[in-house]
């Protein structure tokens, strides 16, 4: 594995960070601490980013924009960035927004879905399967969890409540029997062990990113599920079926925001498993199974979800600024060159998760 680059690239203009919430503030802090030129914009500082004139005046000042705002606001900002030719990155899991951004015309690069899931998990999945002739099964399991369980749901808010509700309600892209289709969010619960954690997983929307587009025709089975402590999804299915969660998103967001605890003591569990076929010497085909399994814990000052989301995004931005990835057009996470991403100092939080087993 290549040694990472530690010197920040020189840019003629600063990087812009739109939104200085839980993740955005940490992205801004990390860039500043590593001597990148950076400007942060947030409503609390008097910058109304729902006002497109404010957005335009900010965009012309930057060499790139990292949009960390809730998914409802991403599309308008992406459109302005595209029209002005400003490189655009966001953290959103929203499928509709990503599909619309893909259709935009821009003289610069558009890379949505940076972060953890979608984001780095797609880059890691592509790396695991890069030399597979055929993928029998590619499964991605990710969860941001409280380190200590304090309620029946076994959950505490660690990121956007709006994003959480959205991924629990929207259809989930999957590949089943070689066909791209949809699964129902919160269904197909299974038990998963990551390290010493016994968890459960169910379909949720958005985390798979654009992988089902990229791997159609190559994968027999591909799906993404969110990890939670056992019992969580039974409660959430009750919210979905009996309390009509999808029909009352705004109410659910208010309810969850008020009732669920928030924690700075969290962990992020990641498990990506790829089973398939390689071609060896003399065109001999043989089965292979590889796995990336990793748990990231909060530090005394930074949560695990801050580390994994921010660093997943910043590794991509860093590689872009160094000229290692495409400089214009829409780019899928799985198209990004792993060798460039892994050289970034921001990739450090993801190191150490690889294990390989050849069957």
N, C-alpha and C positions, 0 to 999 in steps of 0.2 A: 504494500500500500504506500502510495506516495506521501512524502512529507508535506504537511499543509503550509500554505503561504501565510505569513503573519503581517506583511506590510500592506497597509490599506492602499487601494488604488487612488490615484490623484484624479479628481474630477473638476471640471471648470465651474460647475454649479453644484449646490448641495442636493442631497437626497431629501425628499419630502416625505414625512410621515403624517398621513391623514387619520386622526383619531388617536388620542392619548389615554385610552382606557387601560385595562389590565395588561393586554398584550402590546398595544401600541406604545405605551410608555416604556415598556421594557425594550422594545425594538429601538426606540429613540435613545435610550440609555446605553444600550450595547454599541450602537453605531458611534455615539459620542465618545464612549470610553476607549474605542479602538481608533479614534482620530479620523473618522469620516466626517466630512462636512454634512450637517443635517439640520433641518428645520422641522419642528413639529407644529401641527395645527389641530386645535380642538375648540369645541364650543365654549368650554370653560375659560379659554383664553381670549374669547371674543371673536372667534372665527366660525361663522355659521356655514358649514360645508353643505348644507341643503340649498344654499344660495349659489346658483351657478356662476354668477359674476365673481363671487368670492373665490370659487374653485378655479376659475380661469386665471385670475390675478395671481393666485398661488402657484399654479402649474407652470407658468412661464418662468418662474424663478428656479425651477429644479432640473436636475439631470435625470431624475426618475421619481416616481411616486409609489409609495407603499400604502395601499388603502386598507386600513384595519377597521373601518367602520362596519356596523351591522349590515347584513346582506341586502337589506331593503334599499340602501343608498349606493351600493357598488356600481350599478349599471349606469347611472347618470354621470358618475365620476369617470368611469371607463370611457364613456362616449366623449367626454371633454378631453381626456388625455389622448385618445385616438385622433381626434380632430386637430389637436395641437402638436401631434408627433412626440408626445412625452412617454417614455417607457413606463408601463403600468403593471403593477403586481398587486394581488389581493390575497386574502386569507379565506375567502368564502367557500363554503361547501355547497352553495345553492346551484342546482343543476340548470335551472332555467336561465339564470344570469350568465353562467358559463357558456351555454349554447348561443346566447345572443352576442356575447363578447367575441366568440369565435367567428361570427359573421361580419364583424366590424373591419373596416379598411383603415390601416394606419401605416405611416412611414416608419414607425418605431415598433418595438416589441410589446406584445400583450401576453402576460403570463398570469392568469388567475389561478386560484386553488393552491397557492403556495402555503406552507405551514407544515402541519403534521399529517392530518387525514381529512381531506385530500392534501397531497403535497409530498412530503418525504417518503411516505409509505409507497407511493407510486414509483418513485425513483428507485427505492430499494427493491421493489417487486420486479421492476424491469431489469435491474442488475442481476438478481437471482436467476432469471429465466433467459438471459441474453443469448446463451448458446444452446437453448432447448430447441429441438426440431419440432416437438409437439408438447403442449402443456395439458396434462390430464386434469390437474386441479391446481388452482391458485386461490388460496384463501387468505384474507387479511383480517386480523382481529386487533382492535385498538380500543383502549378505554382510559379516560381520565377519571380517577377515583380518589375519594378521601382515604388517607392513610388509616384513619380510625373511623369505624362505622358508628353513627350516632342516631340513626332513625330506621324506620321500617323499610324505607326505600333503599337503604345502603348507599345513599348518594348525597353529595353536597355540590353546590354550584362552584365550578372552577373556571367557567368561561361564559360566553354569551347565552343568556336564557332564551332569547329569540332564536338563536341558532339551534339550541337544544330542542325546542318545540318543533322547529322546522324539520329537523332530521328524524324526529319521531312520527311525523305525519305524512311526509311526501313519499311517493313510490321509490323503490330502490332498484337501480340498474344491476342486473346480474347476467351471466351467461350460464345457461343450463342446457346440457346435451348439445352444445355447440351453437345454440340459438340465443340471441340477445333478447332478453325479456325483462319483466319487472317482478319483484317480490314485494309483499306487503310489509311495511315497517313494523317492527316489534315481533314478527313471526319467526318460526323455525328456531326456537331456543335450543341451545346446545351447551354442554359443559366443556370448559376449556381450562387447562392448567398452564400458567405462565410462571416459570420459576417455582416458588413455593405458594403461589396464589391459586386457589381454586375458584374460578369465576364462571359466569354464564355469558353467552353471546347471542345476539339476535340481529336481524337485518335492521339497518337504519339508512337513511338517504344521504347521498352526497359524498361519503367517505371514499368511495371507489373512484371518484374523479372521472376521468375519461378513459379508464382502462378497458371498459367493455367495448368502446369504439376501437381502440388500438388492437385488442386481442381477439376480436371476432374473426373466426376462421383459423385461429391458432390454438385457442383454449377450448377444452370440452366443458370445464366448469370453472367459473370465476365469480367470487362474491366477497363482499365486505360486511362484517358484523361488528357492532359495538360491544365492548366488554363491560359487564357490571357485576356487582356482588350477587350471589344467588338469591332469587326471589324478586329482584327488581322488576323484571319484565312482566311478571304476573300482575303486579300492581299497575304497571303502565298499560297493559292490555285492558284492564278494568277502566282506566281513564279514557282510553281510546273507544271502547265499545259501549260502555254504560254512560259515561259523561260526555261523549262526543267531542273528544279532544280536538280533532281536526276542524270542527265547525266553530270552535271558540278559542282560536289561537291567542287572541289578545287577552282574553280573560285568563286563560291558562298561564300566559306569561306573567301577568300581574300576580296570580296566585302562587306560582312557583317562586317568583322573585321575593315575595313576602314571606313565604313559609319555609323554603329550603335554607339550610345553613350554608354559609360560605366558609371556605377553609383555605388557609395558606399551607397546610400540611397535607399535600396530595402526592399522588404517584401516577405515572403513565405507563401502562403495560402495552407492549406491542408484540404481536406474533404473526409472521408471514410464512406460509408454508407453500412450497412449490414442488409438485410431483409431475414428472414427465419423462421425456425420452431424449437422449443425446445420440449423436452419431460419432462413433469412434473410429479406430484404425480399420482399414479395409471396409468402410461403410457399415461396420457392425453397430447396430442400434442396441442401446442398453438403457434400462430404467434408472432414474436418478431422483432423489428427494433432497431438497435443501430447505433450511429454515433460518429465518432471522427472528430471534427471541430476545427481548430486552425490557428491562424495567428501569425507568428514570424516576428518581425520588426528588422531592423538594429539598432545597438547601435552607439555611437559616434566613436567607433574604429573597430567594427566588423560587416560585412554585414550579412544579414539574411541567405543567401545561404551558407556562410562560417559556421555559427553556426549550421544549420540543417544538412549539408552534413558531416562536420567534426565530430560533436557529434554523429551522427548516426553511423558512422564508429567506432569511439573511444569507444562507449558503447559496441560494439561487441568485439573489441580487448581486452578491459578491462575484459569483462566476460571470454574470452578465457584464458587470463593470470592468472585468478583466478581459473581456472579449472572447470568452470561451464558449458562449452559447449564441444562438441566432440573434441578430440585432434588429429584426423586424418581423412583423406578422404574429399570428397566434401560435403559441408553443404549448404543447401538452407536457405535463410533468414527466411522464415516462419517456419523452423524447430528449430530455436533458442529459448531457453526457456525465455519467457517474464519475469518471476520472477527474473531471473538473470540479464537481460538487464535493468530492471527498477531500480535495486539496484545501478547501476553505477552512479557516479556523472555526467557523460556525458549525461545522459538521461534528465537532468533538463530542457533543452530547449523544450522538448516535453510534459512536464507535463501540466495538466489542460485542455486537449482537449476532455475529455470523456463526453458524454451525453448518456442517455439511455431512450428509450421509448418502453414500452411493449404494443402492440396493443390488 
